[in-house]
Every structure is written in C-alpha cells, then in structure tokens.
Amino acid sequence: MSFERKDVDPDEPDNHGRTPLSHAAGRGRDAVVEMVLSREDVNPNKLDNDGLVPLSHAAGHGRQEMVKMLLGRGDVNLTSQIISAEHRSRSLPGMDMKKW
C-alpha cells in the first residue's frame, strides 16, 4: 500500500478534511488503521472539517475494537477528542469511555 512509502503524507485530508485514518477507523478497516498507526509521522488527533477525529469516527460507527486500537496507540489525546454523548450511548453500549 502507498502508506508504506515515506513520501506519502498519512495525514493528507480529503475535501472534508478527513484523513485516511479517519476513513479507515470509521469503516472498521483494521489492517489499514494498523498500517497508518505504525507510522510515527501520523497525527491520530487531526480534526476534520466537522471537528471530528479518527476516534470520533470509530466511536460514531460503533467500532469498539477500533476505539481500543486507537487508544492503544498512546498518543491519542482524549481531552481533545470530540465524542458526543449521543455517539457513546447509541454506538458503544456497555463501553465505559471513562476508564480510558
């Protein structure tokens, strides 16, 4: 994949400001997320035009395992994450975000 190439910017946004990580996280594409997160130059806290980050997209689509994967990275800043109470209650029942 092109993300393995150092000349490819992993944070290059689309017209909506969404990065490849945001798209992959929201769609539950584990292999793509793992590949992108393996790069030290990726910003897992990059906001899109709606003020959402990859973690928001994962949570908003009920991707509990993806949320865990993103949080496992260590540099995901929860205080800057915008995960609405509506997304948490609708999409991640039983997942206590406070423990992260």
C-alpha positions in Angstrom: 0.0 0.0 0.0 1.1 3.6 -0.6 1.1 4.3 3.2 4.3 2.3 3.5 6.1 4.9 1.3 7.7 7.7 3.2 6.8 10.2 0.5 3.1 9.7 1.1 1.6 12.0 3.7 -0.6 9.9 6.0 -2.4 13.0 7.2 -3.4 14.2 3.7 -7.1 15.2 4.0 -9.9 14.9 1.5 -12.3 17.8 0.7 -14.0 17.2 4.1 -10.7 17.3 6.0 -10.9 13.6 6.7 -7.6 11.7 6.7 -7.1 8.1 5.6 -7.1 7.2 9.3 -10.5 8.8 9.9 -12.0 6.9 6.9 -10.4 3.6 7.9 -11.4 4.0 11.6 -15.0 4.8 10.8 -15.2 1.9 8.4 -13.5 -0.6 10.7 -10.6 -1.3 8.4 -8.2 -2.9 10.9 -5.3 -3.6 8.6 -5.3 0.0 7.2 -5.6 1.5 10.6 -2.7 -0.6 11.9 -0.6 0.3 8.9 -1.3 4.0 9.2 -0.7 4.0 13.0 2.6 2.2 12.5 3.9 5.5 11.1 5.5 7.8 13.6 4.5 10.9 11.5 0.8 10.3 11.6 -1.4 12.6 13.7 -4.2 10.5 15.3 -5.7 13.7 16.7 -6.2 15.5 13.5 -9.6 17.3 13.3 -11.7 17.1 10.1 -13.9 20.0 8.9 -16.7 18.9 11.3 -14.4 19.0 14.3 -14.2 15.2 14.5 -11.1 13.0 14.9 -10.4 9.4 13.9 -11.6 8.2 17.3 -14.8 10.1 16.9 -15.4 8.3 13.6 -14.7 4.9 15.1 -17.0 5.5 18.1 -19.7 7.1 16.0 -19.9 4.0 13.8 -19.9 1.6 16.8 -16.4 0.3 16.1 -15.5 -0.8 19.7 -12.4 -2.7 18.7 -11.2 0.2 16.5 -11.6 2.5 19.5 -9.5 0.2 21.6 -6.9 0.0 18.8 -6.7 3.8 18.5 -6.5 4.3 22.3 -3.7 1.7 22.4 -1.5 4.0 20.4 -0.8 6.0 23.5 -0.7 9.5 21.9 -4.4 9.8 21.3 -5.4 12.8 23.3 -8.7 12.0 25.0 -9.1 15.6 26.2 -9.1 16.8 22.6 -11.4 14.1 21.3 -14.9 15.0 20.4 -17.1 12.0 21.1 -20.6 13.1 21.8 -22.7 11.5 24.5 -25.1 10.6 21.7 -22.5 8.6 19.8 -21.3 6.9 23.0 -24.8 5.9 24.1 -26.0 4.9 20.7 -23.0 3.2 19.2 -20.9 1.9 22.1 -23.4 0.4 24.7 -21.5 -1.1 27.6 -18.2 0.5 26.7 -17.1 2.8 29.6 -15.1 5.5 27.9 -14.2 7.0 31.3 -11.9 4.0 32.1 -9.7 5.0 29.1 
